Amino acid sequence: MHLSLFLTYFFVSLLFFLLLKSIYSFIWVPYRLQAQFIRQGLRGPPRRLINGNAGDARELIAKAQADPLPLGHDIVRRVIPQYYHWSKIYGKTFIYWFGTTPRLAIGESELIKEVLMNSGGAFEKLTMNPLSRQLLGNGVVNLKGEKWAQHRKIANSVLNMERVKGWVPWIVDSCEKMLERWEREGEKAREFELEVFGELQNLTSDVISKAAFGSSYEEGKLVFQLQGQQTYLVSQALRTLYIPGFRFLPTKKNIMRWKLDTKIRDSLRKLIQKNGEVSRNSGNLLDVMILANKNEAEGERIGNDEMIDECKTFHFAGKETSANLLTWTLLLLAMHPEWQRKAREEVLSVCGPLEPPSIESLNHLKTVGMILNETLRLYPPAVMLMRETCKDVKLGNFDVPAGTQIYLPMIAVHHDPDLWGEDAGEFNPLRFSDARKNLGAFFPFGLGPRACAGPNLSLVESKIALSMILRRFSFSVSPAYAHAPMFVITLYPQYGVHVLFQKI
């Protein structure tokens, strides 16, 4: 009898404790934080009890992606519709909620610069949902503290301009093979159509395979295919509240995630073993990591799992950034033939009709450089950045409590008429004829300590590929093209990009 009373008392007490904890977590803490934000003039969409505004955001995204857009560059409303709609109501800077966690959306360039340029550790990289970490693992993008510093040092040494200069022959060779295939298509018909996003992903995959392992796309093809499948699963996870322990449940999607992760890690492990048994000091990522390990103390070396995670990051980020930039650049030049003509004339003048582009000639491609910058403004590969406050901080005139997530809508800032003029939604490379002084208005590769390490490779690769394409082909938008940019980790064309080519 005493045991029965004790158990009854225990379970009633446990239920009462869980009820109090739920009230505290789901009602009191968000209410207190919301009141703090409101006192500072920060408002946003009404918070729902459990999900916050996560469900509202998913509905807006699904609705925006249901139909293509007219052919033009007013794409913010489709790519990040939640920010587009809420900013119209609450202003460029507002609060919304991801579950019980507040997200401070910041669309003002000076505040963005303050967040990204901070070197005091106030704004940390956002801790990712465990389901979404599988894509990049514990590579440099997700690391923090001393581990991040160690891996970032390696990334900087791999991707510095001197190293990238040595990869120019690899890039030219990969482009040449792609264009030879295109020319064979041109022999069959005067005009032929290509879906260029897939073509350019294959190109950048080949380049990044050589830069990572000294191998080819064919050898690393399985990794890229598997990462492509993983990308959509990760994108879905990022939009959904994570329930602790959920990743261990054998749901259909979790089983898919486990299988993909195992296959990717096994494939990378084989590539590492094949290409990295003996360091050749060839300058690829694997050799740099091996050499870095030899120079480090025993406790500071990079383990095999860390190498695999860094290779995952390098493969995905290196392929996606360049492929996206080149894809949207080709579309923009297909839509604006006058700029296509100007770019071609510059390439022929600087590089000549036959000689492969060199690192020296690339520096003189001013018009091509402006075109690439304008593409990065209108269609940046990363459409937003996330940070979180690790302590109470002062940001501009706002007091932001610890644990607040910071949402930086890069693509909305890049399209902001207050920063870029009334023609902000138009393609005008001349706006980059002079150096821009407002760092918070244009940051396609990020800013500050955690800026992307790879712009050297991406821009060199893009200039080479674009130059070689322009010398051989003229191109226009295919009638089959549906204009549907969407956010899937990076800025994807939902239905591909279909372009008509003619051999010159």
Secondary structure, DSSP 4 states (H G I P E B T S, - for coil): -HHHHHHHHHHHHHHHHHHHHHHIIIIIHHHHHHHHHHHTT---SPPBTTTBTHHHHHHHHHHHTTSPBPSSS--HHHHSHHHHHHHHHH-SSEEEEETTEEEEE---HHHHHHHHT--SSSEEEPPPPTTTTTTTTTSTTT--HHHHHHHHHHHHHHHSHHHHHHHHHHHHHHHHHHHHHHHHHHHH-SEEEEEHHHHHHHHHHHHHHHHHHS--HHHHHHHHHHHHHHHHHHHHHHTSPPPTTGGGS--HHHHHHHHHHHHHHHHHHHHHHHHHSS----SSHHHHHHHHHHHS-GGGSPPHHHHHHHHHHHHHHHHHHHHHHHHHHHHHHHH-HHHHHHHHHHHHHHH-SSSPP-HHHHTT-HHHHHHHHHHHHHS-SS--EEEEESS-EEETTEEE-TT-EEEE-HHHHHT-HHHH-TTTTS--GGGGSS----GGG--TT--GGGS-S-HHHHHHHHHHHHHHHHHHEEEEE-TT--B-EEESSSEEETT--EEEEEE-
